[in-house]
Amino acid sequence: MVLPFDLKRVALGVVVGGVLGFGYQKLVGCRTGACPLTATPLRAITYGIVVSLFFTLAGCKKTDSASSPANPSEPSKKEPIMSNAANVIHLTAGAFEKVKGQDKPVLIDFWAPWCGPCRTQGPILDEVSGQIGDRAIVAKVNVDEEPGLAAPFGVQAIPTLVILKGGKVVQRFTGVQQADTLVKALEAAGA
């Protein structure tokens, strides 16, 4: 049986959460007994375990052995975090200045691999890139790897999509956008 998480990490999270919950109850906890979460050591431990499980499971990924197919002749069913389309550029700080100053419109998707909506936006960008061709540049910036690229655009939520023309922002979107919306925006920007 293949589990979608690492049991050692979950067990460690439970132990750490329980210890932290107990310690919080003893050091800071409720003195009147009216607090529902920290009135007793058992409640505080339970609360600590639940909170730590939430964070532990949210941060767990399948291990390489769990994600590889049982039969090597079968293709992997694991979905890619982001697409690998050749016509969607993954920008780094070094390439950003070259792309930003282009005469044709540039669509930049600010994303992160842990963001569910960002994973939804990835295939849509592939579709946009296929429809728009070389009339525009479609690019992605991983905000975890390149935080300095997101800051000048005031990116505070992801996915954030920005359309640049001549280095200036002409349109901005926050949240998942459909392909037709993005294609129309690129065409309005001169694509």
Rosetta constraint file for C-alpha pairs under 8 A:
AtomPair CA 2 CA 66 HARMONIC 6.02 0.50
AtomPair CA 3 CA 62 HARMONIC 7.68 0.50
AtomPair CA 3 CA 66 HARMONIC 7.50 0.50
AtomPair CA 4 CA 60 HARMONIC 7.92 0.50
AtomPair CA 4 CA 61 HARMONIC 6.84 0.50
AtomPair CA 4 CA 62 HARMONIC 5.22 0.50
AtomPair CA 4 CA 66 HARMONIC 7.76 0.50
AtomPair CA 5 CA 10 HARMONIC 7.76 0.50
AtomPair CA 5 CA 57 HARMONIC 6.98 0.50
AtomPair CA 5 CA 60 HARMONIC 5.43 0.50
AtomPair CA 5 CA 61 HARMONIC 5.82 0.50
AtomPair CA 5 CA 62 HARMONIC 5.48 0.50
AtomPair CA 5 CA 63 HARMONIC 7.52 0.50
AtomPair CA 6 CA 10 HARMONIC 6.44 0.50
AtomPair CA 6 CA 60 HARMONIC 6.63 0.50
AtomPair CA 6 CA 61 HARMONIC 7.49 0.50
AtomPair CA 6 CA 62 HARMONIC 7.11 0.50
AtomPair CA 6 CA 63 HARMONIC 7.24 0.50
AtomPair CA 7 CA 11 HARMONIC 6.04 0.50
AtomPair CA 8 CA 12 HARMONIC 6.10 0.50
AtomPair CA 9 CA 13 HARMONIC 6.11 0.50
AtomPair CA 9 CA 56 HARMONIC 7.06 0.50
AtomPair CA 9 CA 60 HARMONIC 7.81 0.50
AtomPair CA 10 CA 14 HARMONIC 6.21 0.50
AtomPair CA 10 CA 53 HARMONIC 6.72 0.50
AtomPair CA 10 CA 56 HARMONIC 6.04 0.50
AtomPair CA 10 CA 57 HARMONIC 6.97 0.50
AtomPair CA 11 CA 15 HARMONIC 6.30 0.50
AtomPair CA 12 CA 16 HARMONIC 6.06 0.50
AtomPair CA 13 CA 17 HARMONIC 5.82 0.50
AtomPair CA 13 CA 49 HARMONIC 7.40 0.50
AtomPair CA 13 CA 52 HARMONIC 5.50 0.50
AtomPair CA 13 CA 53 HARMONIC 6.15 0.50
AtomPair CA 13 CA 56 HARMONIC 5.97 0.50
AtomPair CA 14 CA 18 HARMONIC 6.02 0.50
AtomPair CA 14 CA 48 HARMONIC 7.98 0.50
AtomPair CA 14 CA 49 HARMONIC 5.05 0.50
AtomPair CA 14 CA 50 HARMONIC 7.87 0.50
AtomPair CA 14 CA 52 HARMONIC 6.26 0.50
AtomPair CA 14 CA 53 HARMONIC 6.31 0.50
AtomPair CA 15 CA 19 HARMONIC 6.19 0.50
AtomPair CA 15 CA 49 HARMONIC 7.37 0.50
AtomPair CA 16 CA 20 HARMONIC 6.05 0.50
AtomPair CA 16 CA 49 HARMONIC 7.73 0.50
AtomPair CA 16 CA 52 HARMONIC 7.49 0.50
AtomPair CA 17 CA 21 HARMONIC 5.98 0.50
AtomPair CA 17 CA 45 HARMONIC 7.18 0.50
AtomPair CA 17 CA 48 HARMONIC 4.40 0.50
AtomPair CA 17 CA 49 HARMONIC 4.47 0.50
AtomPair CA 17 CA 50 HARMONIC 7.57 0.50
AtomPair CA 17 CA 51 HARMONIC 7.05 0.50
AtomPair CA 17 CA 52 HARMONIC 5.00 0.50
AtomPair CA 17 CA 53 HARMONIC 7.77 0.50
AtomPair CA 18 CA 22 HARMONIC 6.12 0.50
AtomPair CA 18 CA 44 HARMONIC 7.76 0.50
AtomPair CA 18 CA 45 HARMONIC 4.48 0.50
AtomPair CA 18 CA 46 HARMONIC 6.66 0.50
AtomPair CA 18 CA 47 HARMONIC 7.82 0.50
AtomPair CA 18 CA 48 HARMONIC 5.11 0.50
AtomPair CA 18 CA 49 HARMONIC 5.03 0.50
AtomPair CA 19 CA 23 HARMONIC 6.00 0.50
AtomPair CA 19 CA 45 HARMONIC 6.86 0.50
AtomPair CA 19 CA 48 HARMONIC 7.58 0.50
AtomPair CA 20 CA 24 HARMONIC 5.94 0.50
AtomPair CA 20 CA 45 HARMONIC 7.48 0.50
AtomPair CA 20 CA 48 HARMONIC 6.25 0.50
AtomPair CA 21 CA 25 HARMONIC 6.22 0.50
AtomPair CA 21 CA 41 HARMONIC 7.85 0.50
AtomPair CA 21 CA 44 HARMONIC 4.76 0.50
AtomPair CA 21 CA 45 HARMONIC 4.47 0.50
AtomPair CA 21 CA 46 HARMONIC 7.32 0.50
AtomPair CA 21 CA 47 HARMONIC 6.46 0.50
AtomPair CA 21 CA 48 HARMONIC 4.27 0.50
AtomPair CA 21 CA 49 HARMONIC 7.36 0.50
AtomPair CA 22 CA 26 HARMONIC 6.27 0.50
AtomPair CA 22 CA 41 HARMONIC 5.70 0.50
AtomPair CA 22 CA 42 HARMONIC 7.68 0.50
AtomPair CA 22 CA 44 HARMONIC 5.64 0.50
AtomPair CA 22 CA 45 HARMONIC 5.07 0.50
AtomPair CA 22 CA 48 HARMONIC 7.68 0.50
AtomPair CA 23 CA 27 HARMONIC 5.98 0.50
AtomPair CA 24 CA 28 HARMONIC 5.36 0.50
AtomPair CA 24 CA 29 HARMONIC 5.82 0.50
AtomPair CA 24 CA 44 HARMONIC 7.42 0.50
AtomPair CA 25 CA 29 HARMONIC 3.84 0.50
AtomPair CA 25 CA 30 HARMONIC 6.94 0.50
AtomPair CA 25 CA 38 HARMONIC 5.58 0.50
AtomPair CA 25 CA 39 HARMONIC 7.55 0.50
AtomPair CA 25 CA 40 HARMONIC 7.31 0.50
AtomPair CA 25 CA 41 HARMONIC 6.10 0.50
AtomPair CA 25 CA 44 HARMONIC 5.87 0.50
AtomPair CA 26 CA 41 HARMONIC 7.56 0.50
AtomPair CA 29 CA 38 HARMONIC 5.49 0.50
AtomPair CA 29 CA 39 HARMONIC 6.97 0.50
AtomPair CA 30 CA 34 HARMONIC 7.07 0.50
AtomPair CA 30 CA 35 HARMONIC 5.76 0.50
AtomPair CA 30 CA 38 HARMONIC 5.74 0.50
AtomPair CA 30 CA 39 HARMONIC 5.42 0.50
AtomPair CA 31 CA 39 HARMONIC 7.53 0.50
AtomPair CA 32 CA 39 HARMONIC 7.68 0.50
AtomPair CA 33 CA 38 HARMONIC 7.92 0.50
AtomPair CA 33 CA 39 HARMONIC 4.64 0.50
AtomPair CA 33 CA 40 HARMONIC 7.50 0.50
AtomPair CA 34 CA 39 HARMONIC 6.37 0.50
AtomPair CA 35 CA 39 HARMONIC 5.23 0.50
AtomPair CA 36 CA 43 HARMONIC 7.78 0.50
AtomPair CA 37 CA 43 HARMONIC 5.65 0.50
AtomPair CA 37 CA 44 HARMONIC 5.79 0.50
AtomPair CA 37 CA 47 HARMONIC 6.48 0.50
AtomPair CA 38 CA 43 HARMONIC 5.77 0.50
AtomPair CA 38 CA 44 HARMONIC 4.62 0.50
AtomPair CA 38 CA 47 HARMONIC 7.98 0.50
AtomPair CA 39 CA 43 HARMONIC 6.78 0.50
AtomPair CA 39 CA 44 HARMONIC 7.30 0.50
AtomPair CA 40 CA 44 HARMONIC 6.34 0.50
AtomPair CA 41 CA 45 HARMONIC 6.07 0.50
AtomPair CA 42 CA 46 HARMONIC 6.11 0.50
AtomPair CA 43 CA 47 HARMONIC 6.03 0.50
AtomPair CA 44 CA 48 HARMONIC 6.08 0.50
AtomPair CA 45 CA 49 HARMONIC 6.15 0.50
AtomPair CA 46 CA 50 HARMONIC 6.17 0.50
AtomPair CA 47 CA 51 HARMONIC 6.19 0.50
AtomPair CA 48 CA 52 HARMONIC 6.04 0.50
AtomPair CA 49 CA 53 HARMONIC 5.97 0.50
AtomPair CA 50 CA 54 HARMONIC 6.29 0.50
AtomPair CA 51 CA 55 HARMONIC 6.52 0.50
AtomPair CA 52 CA 56 HARMONIC 5.86 0.50
AtomPair CA 53 CA 57 HARMONIC 5.80 0.50
AtomPair CA 54 CA 58 HARMONIC 6.05 0.50
AtomPair CA 55 CA 59 HARMONIC 6.22 0.50
AtomPair CA 56 CA 60 HARMONIC 6.22 0.50
AtomPair CA 62 CA 66 HARMONIC 6.01 0.50
AtomPair CA 62 CA 67 HARMONIC 6.15 0.50
AtomPair CA 63 CA 67 HARMONIC 6.28 0.50
AtomPair CA 64 CA 68 HARMONIC 6.23 0.50
AtomPair CA 67 CA 76 HARMONIC 7.79 0.50
AtomPair CA 67 CA 78 HARMONIC 6.70 0.50
AtomPair CA 68 CA 76 HARMONIC 6.52 0.50
AtomPair CA 69 CA 74 HARMONIC 6.78 0.50
AtomPair CA 69 CA 75 HARMONIC 7.14 0.50
AtomPair CA 69 CA 76 HARMONIC 5.56 0.50
AtomPair CA 69 CA 77 HARMONIC 7.60 0.50
AtomPair CA 81 CA 113 HARMONIC 6.01 0.50
AtomPair CA 81 CA 119 HARMONIC 6.25 0.50
AtomPair CA 82 CA 113 HARMONIC 7.26 0.50
AtomPair CA 82 CA 119 HARMONIC 6.09 0.50
AtomPair CA 82 CA 122 HARMONIC 5.72 0.50
AtomPair CA 82 CA 123 HARMONIC 7.83 0.50
AtomPair CA 83 CA 122 HARMONIC 5.98 0.50
AtomPair CA 83 CA 123 HARMONIC 6.44 0.50
AtomPair CA 83 CA 126 HARMONIC 7.44 0.50
AtomPair CA 84 CA 88 HARMONIC 7.57 0.50
AtomPair CA 85 CA 126 HARMONIC 6.43 0.50
AtomPair CA 87 CA 126 HARMONIC 7.71 0.50
AtomPair CA 87 CA 129 HARMONIC 6.50 0.50
AtomPair CA 87 CA 130 HARMONIC 7.78 0.50
AtomPair CA 87 CA 138 HARMONIC 7.35 0.50
AtomPair CA 88 CA 125 HARMONIC 7.50 0.50
AtomPair CA 88 CA 126 HARMONIC 6.66 0.50
AtomPair CA 88 CA 129 HARMONIC 6.63 0.50
AtomPair CA 88 CA 137 HARMONIC 7.64 0.50
AtomPair CA 88 CA 138 HARMONIC 5.26 0.50
AtomPair CA 88 CA 139 HARMONIC 5.28 0.50
AtomPair CA 88 CA 140 HARMONIC 7.24 0.50
AtomPair CA 89 CA 137 HARMONIC 7.89 0.50
AtomPair CA 89 CA 138 HARMONIC 6.36 0.50
AtomPair CA 89 CA 139 HARMONIC 4.41 0.50
AtomPair CA 89 CA 140 HARMONIC 6.18 0.50
AtomPair CA 90 CA 139 HARMONIC 5.69 0.50
AtomPair CA 90 CA 140 HARMONIC 4.89 0.50
AtomPair CA 90 CA 141 HARMONIC 6.09 0.50
AtomPair CA 90 CA 142 HARMONIC 7.88 0.50
AtomPair CA 91 CA 95 HARMONIC 5.94 0.50
AtomPair CA 91 CA 96 HARMONIC 5.90 0.50
AtomPair CA 91 CA 139 HARMONIC 6.44 0.50
AtomPair CA 91 CA 140 HARMONIC 5.89 0.50
AtomPair CA 91 CA 141 HARMONIC 5.31 0.50
AtomPair CA 91 CA 142 HARMONIC 7.88 0.50
AtomPair CA 92 CA 96 HARMONIC 5.99 0.50
AtomPair CA 92 CA 141 HARMONIC 6.96 0.50
AtomPair CA 92 CA 146 HARMONIC 6.60 0.50
AtomPair CA 93 CA 97 HARMONIC 7.45 0.50
AtomPair CA 93 CA 146 HARMONIC 6.83 0.50
AtomPair CA 93 CA 148 HARMONIC 7.84 0.50
AtomPair CA 93 CA 149 HARMONIC 6.67 0.50
AtomPair CA 95 CA 99 HARMONIC 6.44 0.50
AtomPair CA 96 CA 100 HARMONIC 5.89 0.50
AtomPair CA 96 CA 149 HARMONIC 7.95 0.50
AtomPair CA 97 CA 101 HARMONIC 6.44 0.50
AtomPair CA 98 CA 102 HARMONIC 7.05 0.50
AtomPair CA 99 CA 106 HARMONIC 7.40 0.50
AtomPair CA 99 CA 137 HARMONIC 7.91 0.50
AtomPair CA 100 CA 106 HARMONIC 7.04 0.50
AtomPair CA 100 CA 164 HARMONIC 7.04 0.50
AtomPair CA 100 CA 165 HARMONIC 7.97 0.50
AtomPair CA 100 CA 166 HARMONIC 7.13 0.50
AtomPair CA 100 CA 167 HARMONIC 5.05 0.50
AtomPair CA 101 CA 165 HARMONIC 7.71 0.50
AtomPair CA 101 CA 166 HARMONIC 5.26 0.50
AtomPair CA 101 CA 167 HARMONIC 4.79 0.50
AtomPair CA 102 CA 106 HARMONIC 7.46 0.50
AtomPair CA 102 CA 165 HARMONIC 7.22 0.50
AtomPair CA 102 CA 166 HARMONIC 5.83 0.50
AtomPair CA 102 CA 167 HARMONIC 7.15 0.50
AtomPair CA 103 CA 165 HARMONIC 6.49 0.50
AtomPair CA 103 CA 166 HARMONIC 5.37 0.50
AtomPair CA 104 CA 135 HARMONIC 6.63 0.50
AtomPair CA 104 CA 136 HARMONIC 5.48 0.50
AtomPair CA 104 CA 137 HARMONIC 7.29 0.50
AtomPair CA 104 CA 165 HARMONIC 6.35 0.50
AtomPair CA 104 CA 166 HARMONIC 7.37 0.50
AtomPair CA 104 CA 190 HARMONIC 6.98 0.50
AtomPair CA 104 CA 191 HARMONIC 6.47 0.50
AtomPair CA 105 CA 135 HARMONIC 7.65 0.50
AtomPair CA 105 CA 136 HARMONIC 5.01 0.50
AtomPair CA 105 CA 137 HARMONIC 6.42 0.50
AtomPair CA 105 CA 163 HARMONIC 6.61 0.50
AtomPair CA 105 CA 164 HARMONIC 5.60 0.50
AtomPair CA 105 CA 165 HARMONIC 4.71 0.50
AtomPair CA 105 CA 166 HARMONIC 7.46 0.50
AtomPair CA 105 CA 186 HARMONIC 6.47 0.50
AtomPair CA 105 CA 189 HARMONIC 6.20 0.50
AtomPair CA 105 CA 190 HARMONIC 6.55 0.50
AtomPair CA 105 CA 191 HARMONIC 6.12 0.50
AtomPair CA 106 CA 136 HARMONIC 5.75 0.50
AtomPair CA 106 CA 137 HARMONIC 4.66 0.50
AtomPair CA 106 CA 138 HARMONIC 5.97 0.50
AtomPair CA 106 CA 139 HARMONIC 7.38 0.50
AtomPair CA 106 CA 162 HARMONIC 7.98 0.50
AtomPair CA 106 CA 163 HARMONIC 5.48 0.50
AtomPair CA 106 CA 164 HARMONIC 5.01 0.50
AtomPair CA 106 CA 165 HARMONIC 6.43 0.50
AtomPair CA 106 CA 186 HARMONIC 7.97 0.50
AtomPair CA 107 CA 136 HARMONIC 7.50 0.50
AtomPair CA 107 CA 137 HARMONIC 6.13 0.50
AtomPair CA 107 CA 138 HARMONIC 4.83 0.50
AtomPair CA 107 CA 139 HARMONIC 6.04 0.50
AtomPair CA 107 CA 161 HARMONIC 6.80 0.50
AtomPair CA 107 CA 162 HARMONIC 5.73 0.50
AtomPair CA 107 CA 163 HARMONIC 4.49 0.50
AtomPair CA 107 CA 164 HARMONIC 6.49 0.50
AtomPair CA 107 CA 186 HARMONIC 7.51 0.50
AtomPair CA 108 CA 138 HARMONIC 6.19 0.50
AtomPair CA 108 CA 139 HARMONIC 4.79 0.50
AtomPair CA 108 CA 140 HARMONIC 5.37 0.50
AtomPair CA 108 CA 141 HARMONIC 6.96 0.50
AtomPair CA 108 CA 161 HARMONIC 5.51 0.50
AtomPair CA 108 CA 162 HARMONIC 5.23 0.50
AtomPair CA 108 CA 163 HARMONIC 6.37 0.50
AtomPair CA 108 CA 164 HARMONIC 7.94 0.50
AtomPair CA 109 CA 139 HARMONIC 6.24 0.50
AtomPair CA 109 CA 140 HARMONIC 4.57 0.50
AtomPair CA 109 CA 141 HARMONIC 6.09 0.50
AtomPair CA 109 CA 159 HARMONIC 6.56 0.50
AtomPair CA 109 CA 160 HARMONIC 5.89 0.50
AtomPair CA 109 CA 161 HARMONIC 4.46 0.50
AtomPair CA 109 CA 162 HARMONIC 6.64 0.50
AtomPair CA 110 CA 140 HARMONIC 5.94 0.50
AtomPair CA 110 CA 141 HARMONIC 4.85 0.50
AtomPair CA 110 CA 142 HARMONIC 6.08 0.50
AtomPair CA 110 CA 143 HARMONIC 6.19 0.50
AtomPair CA 110 CA 150 HARMONIC 6.98 0.50
AtomPair CA 110 CA 155 HARMONIC 7.66 0.50
AtomPair CA 110 CA 158 HARMONIC 6.31 0.50
AtomPair CA 110 CA 159 HARMONIC 5.58 0.50
AtomPair CA 110 CA 160 HARMONIC 5.23 0.50
AtomPair CA 110 CA 161 HARMONIC 6.19 0.50
AtomPair CA 111 CA 115 HARMONIC 7.20 0.50
AtomPair CA 111 CA 118 HARMONIC 5.60 0.50
AtomPair CA 111 CA 140 HARMONIC 7.04 0.50
AtomPair CA 111 CA 141 HARMONIC 6.18 0.50
AtomPair CA 111 CA 142 HARMONIC 5.14 0.50
AtomPair CA 111 CA 143 HARMONIC 5.91 0.50
AtomPair CA 111 CA 158 HARMONIC 5.59 0.50
AtomPair CA 111 CA 159 HARMONIC 5.08 0.50
AtomPair CA 111 CA 160 HARMONIC 7.12 0.50
AtomPair CA 112 CA 118 HARMONIC 6.66 0.50
AtomPair CA 112 CA 142 HARMONIC 5.21 0.50
AtomPair CA 112 CA 143 HARMONIC 5.82 0.50
AtomPair CA 112 CA 144 HARMONIC 6.19 0.50
AtomPair CA 112 CA 158 HARMONIC 7.48 0.50
AtomPair CA 112 CA 159 HARMONIC 7.92 0.50
AtomPair CA 113 CA 118 HARMONIC 7.30 0.50
AtomPair CA 113 CA 119 HARMONIC 7.18 0.50
AtomPair CA 113 CA 142 HARMONIC 7.56 0.50
AtomPair CA 115 CA 119 HARMONIC 6.55 0.50
AtomPair CA 115 CA 158 HARMONIC 7.49 0.50
AtomPair CA 115 CA 159 HARMONIC 7.98 0.50
AtomPair CA 116 CA 120 HARMONIC 6.54 0.50
AtomPair CA 117 CA 121 HARMONIC 6.24 0.50
AtomPair CA 117 CA 158 HARMONIC 7.89 0.50
AtomPair CA 117 CA 159 HARMONIC 6.80 0.50
AtomPair CA 117 CA 175 HARMONIC 7.24 0.50
AtomPair CA 117 CA 176 HARMONIC 6.23 0.50
AtomPair CA 118 CA 122 HARMONIC 6.33 0.50
AtomPair CA 118 CA 158 HARMONIC 6.91 0.50
AtomPair CA 118 CA 159 HARMONIC 5.36 0.50
AtomPair CA 118 CA 176 HARMONIC 7.25 0.50
AtomPair CA 119 CA 123 HARMONIC 7.68 0.50
AtomPair CA 120 CA 124 HARMONIC 7.25 0.50
AtomPair CA 120 CA 176 HARMONIC 7.22 0.50
AtomPair CA 121 CA 125 HARMONIC 6.30 0.50
AtomPair CA 121 CA 159 HARMONIC 7.61 0.50
AtomPair CA 121 CA 176 HARMONIC 5.66 0.50
AtomPair CA 121 CA 177 HARMONIC 7.04 0.50
AtomPair CA 122 CA 126 HARMONIC 6.61 0.50
AtomPair CA 123 CA 127 HARMONIC 6.39 0.50
AtomPair CA 124 CA 128 HARMONIC 6.25 0.50
AtomPair CA 124 CA 177 HARMONIC 7.97 0.50
AtomPair CA 124 CA 178 HARMONIC 6.62 0.50
AtomPair CA 124 CA 179 HARMONIC 5.67 0.50
AtomPair CA 125 CA 129 HARMONIC 6.01 0.50
AtomPair CA 125 CA 138 HARMONIC 7.28 0.50
AtomPair CA 125 CA 179 HARMONIC 7.03 0.50
AtomPair CA 126 CA 130 HARMONIC 6.18 0.50
AtomPair CA 127 CA 131 HARMONIC 6.23 0.50
AtomPair CA 127 CA 179 HARMONIC 6.57 0.50
AtomPair CA 128 CA 132 HARMONIC 5.97 0.50
AtomPair CA 128 CA 138 HARMONIC 7.91 0.50
AtomPair CA 128 CA 179 HARMONIC 5.42 0.50
AtomPair CA 128 CA 180 HARMONIC 7.70 0.50
AtomPair CA 128 CA 182 HARMONIC 6.97 0.50
AtomPair CA 128 CA 183 HARMONIC 6.12 0.50
AtomPair CA 129 CA 133 HARMONIC 5.75 0.50
AtomPair CA 129 CA 137 HARMONIC 7.66 0.50
AtomPair CA 129 CA 138 HARMONIC 6.01 0.50
AtomPair CA 131 CA 183 HARMONIC 7.53 0.50
AtomPair CA 132 CA 136 HARMONIC 6.43 0.50
AtomPair CA 132 CA 183 HARMONIC 6.75 0.50
AtomPair CA 132 CA 191 HARMONIC 7.46 0.50
AtomPair CA 135 CA 191 HARMONIC 4.82 0.50
AtomPair CA 136 CA 186 HARMONIC 7.22 0.50
AtomPair CA 136 CA 191 HARMONIC 5.55 0.50
AtomPair CA 141 CA 146 HARMONIC 6.89 0.50
AtomPair CA 141 CA 149 HARMONIC 7.58 0.50
AtomPair CA 141 CA 150 HARMONIC 7.85 0.50
AtomPair CA 142 CA 146 HARMONIC 5.95 0.50
AtomPair CA 142 CA 147 HARMONIC 7.82 0.50
AtomPair CA 143 CA 147 HARMONIC 4.79 0.50
AtomPair CA 143 CA 149 HARMONIC 7.46 0.50
AtomPair CA 143 CA 150 HARMONIC 6.31 0.50
AtomPair CA 146 CA 150 HARMONIC 7.23 0.50
AtomPair CA 147 CA 151 HARMONIC 6.51 0.50
AtomPair CA 148 CA 152 HARMONIC 7.48 0.50
AtomPair CA 149 CA 153 HARMONIC 7.70 0.50
AtomPair CA 150 CA 154 HARMONIC 6.55 0.50
AtomPair CA 150 CA 155 HARMONIC 5.50 0.50
AtomPair CA 151 CA 155 HARMONIC 6.14 0.50
AtomPair CA 155 CA 160 HARMONIC 6.63 0.50
AtomPair CA 157 CA 174 HARMONIC 7.02 0.50
AtomPair CA 157 CA 175 HARMONIC 7.86 0.50
AtomPair CA 158 CA 174 HARMONIC 6.81 0.50
AtomPair CA 158 CA 175 HARMONIC 6.50 0.50
AtomPair CA 159 CA 174 HARMONIC 6.03 0.50
AtomPair CA 159 CA 175 HARMONIC 5.19 0.50
AtomPair CA 159 CA 176 HARMONIC 6.53 0.50
AtomPair CA 160 CA 172 HARMONIC 7.31 0.50
AtomPair CA 160 CA 173 HARMONIC 5.70 0.50
AtomPair CA 160 CA 174 HARMONIC 4.43 0.50
AtomPair CA 160 CA 175 HARMONIC 6.12 0.50
AtomPair CA 161 CA 172 HARMONIC 5.76 0.50
AtomPair CA 161 CA 173 HARMONIC 5.00 0.50
AtomPair CA 161 CA 174 HARMONIC 6.27 0.50
AtomPair CA 161 CA 175 HARMONIC 7.97 0.50
AtomPair CA 162 CA 169 HARMONIC 6.67 0.50
AtomPair CA 162 CA 170 HARMONIC 7.75 0.50
AtomPair CA 162 CA 171 HARMONIC 5.93 0.50
AtomPair CA 162 CA 172 HARMONIC 4.51 0.50
AtomPair CA 162 CA 173 HARMONIC 6.37 0.50
AtomPair CA 163 CA 169 HARMONIC 5.82 0.50
AtomPair CA 163 CA 170 HARMONIC 5.72 0.50
AtomPair CA 163 CA 171 HARMONIC 5.15 0.50
AtomPair CA 163 CA 172 HARMONIC 6.29 0.50
AtomPair CA 163 CA 185 HARMONIC 7.94 0.50
AtomPair CA 163 CA 186 HARMONIC 7.19 0.50
AtomPair CA 163 CA 189 HARMONIC 7.91 0.50
AtomPair CA 164 CA 168 HARMONIC 5.16 0.50
AtomPair CA 164 CA 169 HARMONIC 4.51 0.50
AtomPair CA 164 CA 170 HARMONIC 5.64 0.50
AtomPair CA 164 CA 171 HARMONIC 7.31 0.50
AtomPair CA 165 CA 169 HARMONIC 6.58 0.50
AtomPair CA 165 CA 170 HARMONIC 6.52 0.50
AtomPair CA 165 CA 189 HARMONIC 6.90 0.50
AtomPair CA 170 CA 189 HARMONIC 7.13 0.50
AtomPair CA 171 CA 185 HARMONIC 7.52 0.50
AtomPair CA 173 CA 177 HARMONIC 7.45 0.50
AtomPair CA 177 CA 181 HARMONIC 6.64 0.50
AtomPair CA 177 CA 182 HARMONIC 6.89 0.50
AtomPair CA 178 CA 182 HARMONIC 6.55 0.50
AtomPair CA 179 CA 183 HARMONIC 6.05 0.50
AtomPair CA 180 CA 184 HARMONIC 6.05 0.50
AtomPair CA 181 CA 185 HARMONIC 6.22 0.50
AtomPair CA 182 CA 186 HARMONIC 6.11 0.50
AtomPair CA 183 CA 187 HARMONIC 6.11 0.50
AtomPair CA 184 CA 188 HARMONIC 6.07 0.50
AtomPair CA 185 CA 189 HARMONIC 6.26 0.50
AtomPair CA 186 CA 190 HARMONIC 6.52 0.50
AtomPair CA 186 CA 191 HARMONIC 5.50 0.50
AtomPair CA 187 CA 191 HARMONIC 4.44 0.50
